[in-house]
């Protein structure tokens, strides 16, 4: 019983730290968004660092090689999923979390909203996928630089914001036995980090518009 109690205590501290995030307006003004109903959403990973790697391609190359060494042919499917998560999972999760908090001020963040006057470009500058391990787990994390630009003139930056979010370390039971295969789905942990960055960002934008 004592060991189980210690495990839950450690788990509490691990997960208690998983919701840390910060958002701030760095420059410009969001006043132009008053009266807008829809903001176009665009994600950019061009200058993203991943964990200890200075660029994403180094991370992917190493990831493919490591997986192929463990199980021949497993590296390429992993890379395909990694890339697809960047378009199919992270932007929608970010938009939904933002919209849940920005609904009070009538704003909706939406992908491919080509008719929207303004676009929010989410530049991911750092991504930590997190590690699922017994007790010594590490949370997922994202650092974001956000630009509000005119959709028809994207070089014209109206405002810049900074957002950071941490997700969880994964799902575990006593003894570190995984609940399901989703426990080791890094995409789920990263999605949570994006959601935890977007929620207070939605609040911040609404606050600036009041």
QUIBELGI-V115911 format. One record per backbone hydrogen bond with DSSP energy under -1.0 kcal/mol. NH is the residue of the N-H (numbers start at 1). CO is the residue of the C=O. Records with the same first field share a line. If there is no record, write none. Layout:
NH: CO / CO
This chain:
5: 1
6: 2
7: 3
8: 4
9: 5
10: 6
11: 7
12: 8
13: 9
14: 10
15: 11
16: 12
17: 13
18: 15
22: 164
24: 162
26: 160
27: 160
29: 158
33: 30
34: 31
36: 33
39: 108
40: 118
41: 110
42: 120
44: 122
48: 45
49: 125
50: 53
51: 127
53: 50
59: 55
60: 56
61: 57
62: 58
63: 59
64: 60
65: 61
66: 62
67: 63
68: 64
69: 65
70: 66
71: 67
74: 71
78: 74
79: 75
80: 76
81: 77
82: 78
83: 79
84: 80
85: 81
87: 84
88: 84
89: 85
90: 85
93: 89
94: 90
95: 91
96: 92
97: 93
98: 94
99: 95
100: 96
101: 98
102: 98
103: 99
105: 102
106: 103
107: 102
108: 37
110: 39
114: 112
116: 113
119: 149
120: 40
121: 147
122: 42
123: 145
124: 44
125: 143
126: 143
127: 49
128: 141
131: 138
136: 134
137: 135
138: 131
140: 168
141: 128
142: 165
143: 126
144: 163
145: 123
146: 161
147: 121
148: 159
149: 119
150: 156
151: 117
156: 153
157: 155
158: 148
159: 148
160: 27
161: 146
162: 24
163: 144
164: 22
165: 142
167: 140
173: 177
176: 173
183: 180
184: 181
185: 182
186: 184
189: 185
190: 186
191: 187
192: 188
193: 189
194: 190
195: 191
196: 192
197: 193
198: 194
199: 195
202: 198
203: 199
204: 200
205: 201
206: 202
207: 203
208: 204
209: 205
